[in-house]
Amino acid sequence: MGEVTALIDYGAGNLHSVHNALKRVGAKVSVTADPKKVGTADRVVLPGVGSFKACAEGLKALPGMIEAMEQRVLRDGVPFLGICVGMQLLTTRGLEHGVTQGLGWIDGEVRLIEPADPSIKIPHMGWNDVALLPHARNHPVLDEGEAYFLHSYHFAANSGQDVAAMTDHGEGLVAAVSRGNILGVQFHPEKSQAYGLAMLDRFLNWNPR
C-alpha cells in the first residue's frame, strides 16, 4: 500500500499546490479534514496561507483535528511538516489581528516583520537564501539554497535550539524550525522549484523515530 501522507484541509490557500508538489515527488497523499485519517497517517503536513488568526480558527473549527494531530505527532512521533502559516501555528501565539493562541508545540510567538531600514518592503516576497544554523547542518530534510517566501509576520522562537535555518530581509528571520519529528518552514517548498521538491522528497524519506 505504501505510506500515507495526510495533508490537512482546513481552508488553507496553498492546499492544492502543496498536494501537487507532494504527488510530484511520489507521495501517496490523503487530503483530509477527517481527524481519524490523520490519526492513522504515516506523515502529517499542515499547509497555510493568510493570517495567523484565520488559519488558527480554521484548524480549531475541525472537531477533533488538533487532538488527532497531537496524538499522531507528539505522542506517536510521526514526521510532521508545517508550511508558511502551517509552521507559524506551531508557536505559542500569534499577534496578527490581536492575540491568537497557536498549537504551542514550539515556544515563541509570531510577530510583524519590522525592519529598521524603511526601504525594506513588507511583505517579504520572492526568492531568498535559506542558511542552516551550525547545530542543524546535518538535518536530514533541510538543505541550504534559495527558496520562495511570502509573509509579513515572522516566527520568533524562545529557544535558538528550535531554529534550524535563517534568511535575511532587513533583519534575520527564521526560515525553519525543528524539534525532534517536527519541522516547520516559513518558505513555500511547493513554489521553490527544484530546491523545494528535493526538500519534500527528503521529508518523505525521513524517519526520525
Secondary structure, DSSP 8 states (H G I E B T S, - for coil): ---EEEEE-SS-TTHHHHHHHHHHTT-EEEEE--HHHHTT-SEEEE---S-HHHHHHHHHTSTTHHHHHIIIIIIS---EEEETHHHHTTSSEE-TTS-EE---SS-EEEEE---SSTTS-SSEEEEEEEEE-GGGTT-SS---EEEEEEESEEEEES-GGGEEEEEESSSEEEEEEEETTEEEESS-GGGSHHHHHHHHHHHHT----
